[in-house]
């Protein structure tokens, strides 16, 4: 619940500087902000409707009370913002009627609305705890607004606050909406202004802000905001603390994450499976697998059952560290505890063994997956196909490609790249190039590694004409390519006396600024 700030005599110690909106290139940073006294909420006296305006408001109000929309429709051409505002003030105790009238005027005469009319309906909705409706209106206003609109929205809410006998939750809704829209600078400005007038946002809105920051990789800012929450005595909840743990793990501060886990009980919270899974993932990311296992064991001691996410995280950590026996051991423990493996579990193990050329184990997990009725996806088959293609077992890989149709799965870029690699390993570059063409026709796009492998296969066969054909296709599509591969093709052609072809290739590449370094003489 929102409350009046206990630190109203001070502003934020730090203020977030310019963040160029969502997707901006500037990093938000923190800067010192001078202390400021709590500011009284202003009151703006508004003129009462008189004459024709008063008559219109009374008639419209009467029709609204009687739900006589036919008569209201006849009045729509005579609406203006002053009249709409006064009708909204007159019916503000009925939030359903207010919202209905607001939406009707938006449809019948959108020009009759102003920030003031929006502010009044927002006050009405938030007073009645209809926050989703309020935030929907705010999103519509803010998404396509100008640079100065956010400040004007805050002012419109502020100056109509007393007139509508409003609640601080109206500002909280504005703050949360900015957070969801990832308008970090606007969210920060709103937070600052709320504090200036003695209000604090709810923990749920603070969580929304932190979640958006973490989602955009602004880990340091999220952690600093958490410290500001604590300084202002905004009580966190378990979700807050789990996000803070995630922030610590992502910034490599694992000791801080463990410390917070230990502090949770002191703060009045019980760690959840998400708390432990977050820390386990952080330790696996750093390769600290024994510590990750200890955390998993701590879960049981604290009355928590490791779940599929716990085991999947550990299995992924061991597979990434090429500790496949340990990964299989964790899988066995998972089944012993009756934690059902899912598609991610099997895909991780299949990929781990396939990458190391152990097709027998990879197929064993695949068969287990089929027997247990676990859904296979494109990642399952790509892992098997890639493992086989690395070993030049293209016929067996082709059998799995046929399985895709049976499973209603569509080959993607990774599928084609694996198949191209398989043909190149077999030194069948022509077949690899045909697969490349099929890949393009299917709307998939190769990566630089696949193209380098394909061109290198032609070069190993001393088929520099074939390599030039691939290179020409790549230049035409403006696909990035390693300059060393380009040099290899052109130098090979020169050594075969095909200087004219090299000249043509160079002209094509020069036209697209493709070649960054000079060729060897």
Residue pairs with C-beta under 8 A, 6 or more apart in sequence:
1 202
2 167
2 168
2 169
2 172
2 199
2 200
2 201
2 202
3 168
3 200
4 168
4 198
4 199
4 200
5 38
5 195
5 198
5 199
5 200
5 232
6 232
6 233
7 195
7 231
7 232
7 233
8 37
8 38
8 195
8 198
9 35
9 37
9 38
10 35
10 36
11 33
11 34
11 35
11 36
11 192
11 195
11 196
12 33
12 191
12 192
12 195
12 228
13 32
13 33
13 228
13 231
14 30
14 31
14 32
14 33
14 224
14 228
15 30
15 31
15 32
15 33
15 188
15 192
16 28
16 29
16 30
16 184
16 185
16 188
16 221
17 28
17 29
17 30
17 31
18 26
18 28
18 185
19 26
19 27
19 28
19 184
19 185
19 188
20 26
20 185
21 183
21 185
22 181
22 182
22 183
22 184
22 216
27 218
28 184
28 185
28 188
28 218
28 221
30 221
30 224
33 192
36 196
38 196
38 197
38 198
39 196
39 197
39 198
40 197
41 158
41 161
41 162
41 197
42 158
42 159
42 162
43 159
43 162
43 163
44 159
44 160
44 163
46 85
46 163
48 54
49 56
49 57
49 82
49 83
49 86
53 82
53 83
53 86
56 75
56 78
56 83
57 83
57 86
57 87
57 90
59 75
60 72
60 75
60 83
60 87
61 87
61 90
61 91
63 69
63 71
63 72
63 75
64 72
64 87
64 91
64 97
64 101
69 104
72 104
73 108
76 105
76 108
76 109
77 109
79 105
79 108
79 109
79 112
80 112
81 112
81 113
81 114
81 116
81 117
83 112
84 105
84 112
84 113
84 114
84 117
85 114
85 116
85 117
85 120
87 101
88 98
88 101
88 102
88 117
88 120
88 121
88 124
89 120
89 163
89 164
91 97
91 98
91 101
92 98
92 120
92 123
92 124
92 164
95 124
95 125
95 127
95 128
95 130
98 120
98 121
98 124
98 125
99 121
99 124
99 125
99 130
99 133
102 117
102 121
102 137
105 112
105 113
105 117
106 113
115 141
115 152
115 153
115 156
116 156
116 160
118 137
118 141
118 153
118 156
119 153
119 156
119 157
119 159
119 160
119 164
120 160
120 164
121 137
122 134
122 137
122 138
122 157
122 170
122 173
123 157
123 160
123 161
123 164
123 166
123 167
123 170
124 164
125 131
125 133
125 134
125 137
126 134
126 166
126 167
126 169
126 170
126 172
126 173
127 164
127 165
127 166
127 167
127 169
127 170
129 169
131 169
131 173
134 170
134 173
135 173
135 176
135 177
135 180
138 153
138 173
138 174
138 177
139 177
139 180
139 181
141 149
141 153
142 149
142 150
142 153
142 177
142 178
142 181
142 183
142 186
143 181
145 153
150 178
150 183
150 186
150 189
150 190
151 189
153 174
154 171
154 174
154 189
154 190
154 193
157 166
157 170
157 171
157 174
158 197
160 166
161 170
168 194
168 199
169 202
171 190
171 193
171 194
171 199
171 201
172 194
172 199
172 201
172 202
172 205
173 205
174 190
175 187
175 190
175 191
175 194
175 201
175 205
175 209
176 201
176 204
176 205
176 208
176 209
178 184
178 186
178 187
178 190
178 209
179 187
179 205
179 208
179 209
179 211
179 212
180 208
180 212
182 212
182 215
182 216
184 209
184 212
184 213
184 216
184 218
184 221
187 209
191 201
191 209
194 200
194 201
195 232
200 232
200 234
201 234
203 229
203 234
203 235
203 236
203 237
203 240
206 225
206 229
206 234
206 236
206 240
207 237
207 239
207 240
207 243
209 225
210 222
210 225
210 226
210 240
210 243
210 244
210 247
211 243
213 219
213 221
213 222
213 225
214 222
214 243
214 246
214 247
214 250
219 247
219 250
219 251
220 251
222 243
222 244
222 247
223 244
223 247
223 248
223 251
226 236
226 240
226 243
226 244
226 247
229 236
229 240
230 236
236 244
236 267
237 269
238 264
238 269
238 270
238 272
238 275
241 260
241 264
241 267
241 269
241 275
242 272
242 274
242 275
242 278
244 260
245 257
245 260
245 261
245 275
245 278
245 279
245 282
246 278
246 282
248 254
248 256
248 257
248 260
248 282
249 257
249 278
249 279
249 281
249 282
249 283
249 285
250 282
252 286
254 279
254 282
254 283
254 286
254 288
254 291
257 278
257 279
257 282
258 279
261 271
261 275
261 276
261 279
264 270
264 271
264 275
265 271
271 302
271 304
272 304
273 299
273 304
273 305
273 306
273 307
273 309
273 310
276 295
276 296
276 298
276 299
276 304
276 306
276 310
277 307
277 309
277 310
277 313
279 295
280 292
280 295
280 296
280 310
280 313
280 314
281 313
283 289
283 291
283 292
283 295
283 317
284 292
284 313
284 314
284 316
284 317
284 320
285 317
287 317
287 321
289 314
289 317
289 318
289 321
289 323
289 326
292 313
292 314
292 317
293 314
296 306
296 310
296 314
299 305
299 306
299 310
300 306
305 337
305 339
306 337
306 339
307 339
308 334
308 339
308 340
308 341
308 342
308 344
308 345
311 330
311 331
311 333
311 334
311 339
311 341
311 345
312 342
312 344
312 345
312 348
314 327
314 330
315 327
315 330
315 331
315 334
315 345
315 348
315 349
316 348
318 324
318 326
318 327
318 330
318 352
319 327
319 348
319 349
319 351
319 352
320 352
322 352
322 356
324 352
324 353
324 356
324 358
324 361
327 348
327 349
327 352
328 349
328 361
331 341
331 345
331 349
334 341
334 345
335 341
341 372
341 374
342 374
343 369
343 374
343 375
343 376
343 377
343 379
343 380
346 365
346 366
346 368
346 369
346 374
346 380
347 377
347 379
347 380
347 383
349 361
349 362
349 365
350 362
350 365
350 366
350 369
350 380
350 383
350 384
351 379
351 383
351 387
353 359
353 361
353 362
353 365
353 387
354 362
354 383
354 384
354 386
354 387
354 388
355 383
355 386
355 387
357 387
357 390
357 391
359 387
359 388
359 391
359 393
362 383
362 384
362 387
363 384
366 376
366 380
366 384
369 376
369 380
370 376
376 407
376 409
377 409
378 404
378 409
378 410
378 411
378 412
378 414
378 415
381 400
381 401
381 403
381 404
381 407
381 409
381 415
382 412
382 414
382 415
382 418
384 397
384 400
385 397
385 400
385 401
385 415
385 418
385 419
385 422
386 414
386 418
386 421
388 394
388 396
388 397
388 400
388 422
389 397
389 418
389 419
389 421
389 422
389 425
390 421
390 422
390 425
391 425
392 422
392 425
392 426
393 422
394 419
394 422
394 423
394 426
397 418
397 419
397 422
398 419
401 411
401 415
401 419
404 410
404 411
404 415
411 442
411 444
412 444
413 439
413 444
413 445
413 446
413 447
416 435
416 436
416 438
416 439
416 442
416 444
416 446
416 450
417 439
417 446
417 447
417 449
417 450
419 435
420 432
420 435
420 436
420 439
420 446
420 450
420 453
420 454
421 432
421 450
421 453
423 429
423 431
423 432
423 435
423 457
424 432
424 453
424 454
424 456
424 457
427 457
427 460
427 461
428 457
429 454
429 457
429 458
429 460
429 461
429 463
429 466
430 466
432 454
432 457
433 454
433 458
433 466
433 469
433 470
436 446
436 450
436 454
436 470
436 473
439 445
439 446
440 477
445 479
446 454
446 479
448 479
448 480
448 481
448 482
451 470
451 474
451 479
451 481
451 485
452 481
452 482
452 485
454 470
455 467
455 470
455 471
455 481
455 485
455 488
455 489
456 485
456 488
458 464
458 466
458 467
458 470
458 489
459 467
459 488
459 489
459 492
462 492
464 489
464 492
464 493
464 496
464 498
465 493
465 498
465 501
467 488
467 489
467 492
468 489
468 493
468 501
468 505
471 481
471 486
471 489
471 505
472 505
472 508
474 481
475 505
475 508
475 509
475 512
475 514
476 508
478 512
481 514
483 515
483 516
483 517
486 509
486 514
486 515
487 517
487 519
487 520
489 505
490 502
490 505
490 506
490 519
491 519
491 520
493 499
493 501
493 502
493 505
494 502
494 519
502 519
506 515
506 519
508 514
509 515
